[in-house]
Amino acid sequence: MTGHELIGTAHAPDGVEMRLMQRGDEFTIFLKHNELMSTRVSASEEALATMTCERLGKRTDPQWLVGGYGLGFTLRAALAVLGEDAGLTVAEIVPEIIAWAHGPMRHLTAGCLDDPRVVVVDEDVAMLIASAREAYDAILLDVDNGPDGLVRRANDQLYGPEGLEAAMAALRPDGILAVWSAEPSAAFLQRLRDARFDVEEVTVREGHDGEGAHHHIWFARKPGAIGTA
């Protein structure tokens, strides 16, 4: 991490230390010595939102649940493609993440957390999913590096059979559960199918120039029909 300046530290509940580092105009969040996310690359995080919107089509009063604010790329991309009637609930369990967004990274945040369509909840996204019934057109999960919990082992419950059953119940008919991952997972793909989702797996480069690592997004659609506007 040569050349990086430590800006702040945080801990996820039951998790290891996270560090916000800055080098020039670039911000990176590290988990121990692992790079968890960086402002250097954001194409796949933005694709999580834009490709979900493409697959949903135009809907009246769409309601989205975004699991994990991170560096805000997914939220800002969603706000750019959704209409003024949309509602987005952002579940971020690490309060320092939001504090960093309002503080040292406020120029990057660009006011997205103050958008009237956005509600930020300091709550575990798994609890919001478990308590909802046909509440969301889309549930976007980027709470870890993928279906295998890195930040919190408790994140595994989101991607297991019970978590997928809860997501199915929380989605409106024809709604989409979209999951971002740094790595492929044949086991998770099978779990989605076993949970009766219609699944599409897409590979996206991390960089806007089509370069960089391959990241993976699963778009899992709840069967059913819904009218479009």
DRENSENU-161335 format. One line per field, with one value per residue (C-alpha): x, y, z; residue in three letters. Coordinates in nm, 4 decimals, padded with zeros to 6 digits. Example, Ala and Ser with C-alpha at 12.3 -4.5 7.8 and 13.67 -1.06 7.14 Angstrom:
BEGIN
xx <- (01.2300_01.3670)
yy <- (-00.4500_-00.1060)
zz <- (00.7800_00.7140)
aa <- (ALA_SER)
This chain:
BEGIN
xx <- (00.0000_00.2903_00.1849_-00.1531_-00.2652_-00.4898_-00.8125_-01.0206_-01.0959_-01.4177_-01.5398_-01.8329_-02.0286_-01.8356_-01.5932_-01.2313_-01.0975_-01.1716_-00.9481_-01.0181_-00.6963_-00.6254_-00.3587_-00.3965_-00.7578_-00.8070_-00.9858_-00.9635_-01.1224_-00.9023_-00.9982_-00.6712_-00.4406_-00.7186_-00.8548_-01.2300_-01.3310_-01.1690_-01.2660_-01.0155_-01.2617_-01.6411_-01.7871_-01.9196_-02.0710_-02.2529_-02.3613_-02.5290_-02.7808_-02.8035_-02.8363_-03.0999_-03.3000_-03.2702_-03.4085_-03.6950_-03.8165_-04.0198_-04.2405_-04.4599_-04.3327_-04.0415_-03.9011_-03.5390_-03.3404_-02.9645_-02.7581_-02.4350_-02.3520_-01.9805_-01.8434_-02.1871_-02.1300_-02.4308_-02.6614_-02.5566_-02.5987_-02.9461_-03.0508_-02.9334_-03.1568_-03.4641_-03.7444_-03.8584_-04.1262_-03.8684_-03.7798_-03.4436_-03.3687_-02.9958_-02.8976_-02.5500_-02.4540_-02.1186_-02.1985_-01.8463_-01.9065_-02.1814_-01.9725_-01.6867_-01.9315_-02.0423_-01.6875_-01.3645_-01.5460_-01.8253_-01.7137_-01.7536_-02.0861_-02.2229_-02.5278_-02.6738_-02.7482_-02.9560_-03.1674_-03.5363_-03.5758_-03.3164_-03.3609_-03.0485_-03.1065_-02.8452_-02.9636_-02.8589_-03.0009_-03.0838_-03.3268_-03.4951_-03.5349_-03.6698_-03.9345_-04.0616_-04.3394_-04.3594_-04.2136_-03.9350_-03.9011_-03.5269_-03.2898_-02.9255_-02.6625_-02.3017_-02.2392_-01.9254_-01.6922_-01.9561_-02.1612_-01.8788_-01.8720_-01.5389_-01.6279_-01.8780_-01.9406_-02.2997_-02.3337_-02.3425_-02.7051_-02.8023_-02.6811_-02.7978_-03.1344_-03.3120_-03.1793_-03.2828_-03.6271_-03.6608_-03.5502_-03.8091_-04.0809_-03.9579_-03.9672_-04.2722_-04.3784_-04.1224_-03.8818_-03.5063_-03.2460_-02.9115_-02.5909_-02.2399_-01.9332_-01.5619_-01.5461_-01.7674_-01.9605_-02.1205_-02.2559_-02.4377_-02.5781_-02.7232_-02.8679_-03.0463_-03.1948_-03.2903_-03.4722_-03.6831_-03.5361_-03.4920_-03.1214_-02.8926_-02.5210_-02.3276_-01.9538_-01.8497_-01.5035_-01.4156_-01.2896_-01.4890_-01.2326_-01.3183_-00.9990_-00.9287_-01.0609_-01.3789_-01.6572_-01.9810_-02.3455_-02.6350_-02.9785_-03.2310_-03.5895_-03.8900_-04.1469_-04.4694_-04.6147_-04.6482_-04.7947_-04.5579_-04.6201)
yy <- (00.0000_00.2297_00.5898_00.5451_00.7681_00.6236_00.8252_00.6168_00.2742_00.0836_-00.2594_-00.4521_-00.6255_-00.9426_-00.8519_-00.7569_-00.4048_-00.2058_00.0864_00.3774_00.4752_00.7619_00.7999_01.1189_01.1338_00.7587_00.6095_00.2420_00.0408_-00.2434_-00.5465_-00.6372_-00.6445_-00.7229_-00.4486_-00.4581_-00.1709_00.1255_00.4412_00.3330_00.0870_00.0896_-00.0466_-00.3722_-00.2039_00.0396_-00.2477_-00.4095_-00.1236_-00.0412_-00.4019_-00.4707_-00.1729_-00.2953_-00.6342_-00.4947_-00.2547_00.0530_00.0172_00.2521_00.3377_00.0912_00.0040_-00.1091_-00.2398_-00.1880_-00.3994_-00.2169_00.1443_00.0805_00.3690_00.4536_00.3573_00.1247_00.3772_00.6631_00.4456_00.3440_00.7034_00.7956_00.5398_00.5383_00.7919_01.0396_00.7985_00.5410_00.4595_00.3215_00.1861_00.1543_-00.0818_-00.0053_-00.1754_00.0036_00.3653_00.4836_00.4027_00.6658_00.9073_00.8736_00.9379_01.2630_01.3532_01.2832_01.1434_01.4015_01.5151_01.1563_01.1109_01.4027_01.4421_01.0989_01.0313_01.3510_01.2510_01.2478_00.9017_00.7548_00.6282_00.5065_00.2465_00.1440_-00.2142_-00.5573_-00.6054_-00.9664_-00.8420_-00.6044_-00.8863_-01.1278_-00.8778_-00.7868_-00.9451_-00.8549_-00.5133_-00.4756_-00.4818_-00.5296_-00.6383_-00.5586_-00.7278_-00.6142_-00.6593_-00.8671_-00.9982_-01.2493_-01.5431_-01.6536_-01.4087_-01.2266_-00.9248_-01.1086_-01.4813_-01.3878_-01.2657_-01.6310_-01.6457_-01.4154_-01.6661_-01.9914_-02.1638_-01.9739_-01.6388_-01.7048_-01.8158_-01.4868_-01.2900_-01.4694_-01.3696_-01.0085_-00.9563_-00.8517_-01.0850_-01.0727_-00.8920_-00.9430_-01.0391_-00.9155_-01.0337_-00.9000_-01.1186_-01.0905_-01.4620_-01.7208_-01.9703_-02.2755_-02.3732_-02.0412_-02.0604_-02.4014_-02.2699_-01.9944_-02.2506_-02.4768_-02.1767_-02.1610_-01.8412_-01.7927_-01.7133_-01.5283_-01.4986_-01.2117_-01.1441_-00.7773_-00.6209_-00.4046_-00.1150_00.1160_00.0589_-00.3103_-00.3982_-00.5387_-00.8343_-01.0189_-00.9753_-01.1704_-01.0702_-01.3090_-01.1800_-01.4058_-01.3357_-01.4306_-01.6097_-01.4231_-01.1471_-00.7800_-00.5041_-00.2469_00.1198)
zz <- (00.0000_-00.0816_-00.1239_00.0460_00.3318_00.6019_00.6160_00.8568_00.9994_01.0622_01.1657_01.0296_01.3072_01.3896_01.1120_01.0737_01.0366_00.7219_00.6246_00.3940_00.2153_-00.0239_-00.2902_-00.4907_-00.6108_-00.5630_-00.2616_-00.1710_00.1077_00.2284_00.4330_00.6021_00.2977_00.0484_-00.1737_-00.1182_-00.3461_-00.5178_-00.7017_-00.9672_-01.1256_-01.1119_-01.4364_-01.2920_-00.9861_-01.2140_-01.4399_-01.1399_-01.1498_-01.5205_-01.6357_-01.3716_-01.4974_-01.8557_-01.7568_-01.5504_-01.8168_-01.7321_-01.4255_-01.2290_-00.8807_-00.8854_-00.5438_-00.5120_-00.2188_-00.2444_-00.0087_00.0687_-00.0200_-00.0656_-00.2700_-00.4084_-00.7717_-00.7850_-00.6189_-00.8476_-01.1550_-01.0394_-00.9782_-01.3282_-01.4998_-01.2740_-01.2915_-01.0311_-00.9050_-00.7941_-00.4356_-00.3286_00.0163_00.0858_00.3663_00.5003_00.8243_00.8665_00.9644_00.8881_00.5211_00.5108_00.7168_00.4662_00.1824_00.3465_00.4493_00.2596_-00.0461_-00.0662_-00.4131_-00.5346_-00.3552_-00.5595_-00.3373_-00.4144_-00.0478_-00.0364_-00.3358_-00.2266_-00.3800_-00.1418_00.2132_00.3942_00.6649_00.9222_00.9165_00.7968_00.4479_00.5390_00.8041_00.5591_00.3094_00.5701_00.6868_00.3377_00.1319_-00.2370_-00.1538_-00.4094_-00.7856_-00.7462_-00.4726_-00.5482_-00.3345_-00.3235_00.0466_00.0110_-00.2591_-00.3626_-00.2361_-00.0046_00.2873_00.3192_00.5315_00.7542_00.7700_00.8554_00.4964_00.3959_00.5099_00.2236_-00.0316_00.1236_00.0680_00.3482_00.2299_-00.1288_-00.0143_00.1763_-00.1308_-00.3420_-00.0945_-00.0753_-00.4515_-00.6472_-00.9299_-01.2106_-00.9793_-00.9918_-00.7345_-00.8720_-00.7037_-00.7726_-00.7287_-00.7917_-00.8714_-01.0437_-00.8316_-00.9881_-00.6468_-00.6039_-00.9555_-00.8691_-00.5421_-00.7337_-00.9697_-00.6804_-00.5291_-00.8484_-00.9875_-01.3612_-01.3725_-01.6115_-01.5363_-01.6947_-01.6947_-01.6852_-01.6960_-01.3976_-01.6113_-01.8373_-02.1112_-02.1267_-01.9446_-01.6016_-01.4080_-01.4965_-01.2423_-01.2318_-01.1879_-01.1447_-01.2429_-01.0738_-01.1769_-00.9693_-01.1876_-01.2438_-01.4544_-01.3786_-01.5852_-01.7284_-01.7872)
aa <- (MET_THR_GLY_HIS_GLU_LEU_ILE_GLY_THR_ALA_HIS_ALA_PRO_ASP_GLY_VAL_GLU_MET_ARG_LEU_MET_GLN_ARG_GLY_ASP_GLU_PHE_THR_ILE_PHE_LEU_LYS_HIS_ASN_GLU_LEU_MET_SER_THR_ARG_VAL_SER_ALA_SER_GLU_GLU_ALA_LEU_ALA_THR_MET_THR_CYS_GLU_ARG_LEU_GLY_LYS_ARG_THR_ASP_PRO_GLN_TRP_LEU_VAL_GLY_GLY_TYR_GLY_LEU_GLY_PHE_THR_LEU_ARG_ALA_ALA_LEU_ALA_VAL_LEU_GLY_GLU_ASP_ALA_GLY_LEU_THR_VAL_ALA_GLU_ILE_VAL_PRO_GLU_ILE_ILE_ALA_TRP_ALA_HIS_GLY_PRO_MET_ARG_HIS_LEU_THR_ALA_GLY_CYS_LEU_ASP_ASP_PRO_ARG_VAL_VAL_VAL_VAL_ASP_GLU_ASP_VAL_ALA_MET_LEU_ILE_ALA_SER_ALA_ARG_GLU_ALA_TYR_ASP_ALA_ILE_LEU_LEU_ASP_VAL_ASP_ASN_GLY_PRO_ASP_GLY_LEU_VAL_ARG_ARG_ALA_ASN_ASP_GLN_LEU_TYR_GLY_PRO_GLU_GLY_LEU_GLU_ALA_ALA_MET_ALA_ALA_LEU_ARG_PRO_ASP_GLY_ILE_LEU_ALA_VAL_TRP_SER_ALA_GLU_PRO_SER_ALA_ALA_PHE_LEU_GLN_ARG_LEU_ARG_ASP_ALA_ARG_PHE_ASP_VAL_GLU_GLU_VAL_THR_VAL_ARG_GLU_GLY_HIS_ASP_GLY_GLU_GLY_ALA_HIS_HIS_HIS_ILE_TRP_PHE_ALA_ARG_LYS_PRO_GLY_ALA_ILE_GLY_THR_ALA)
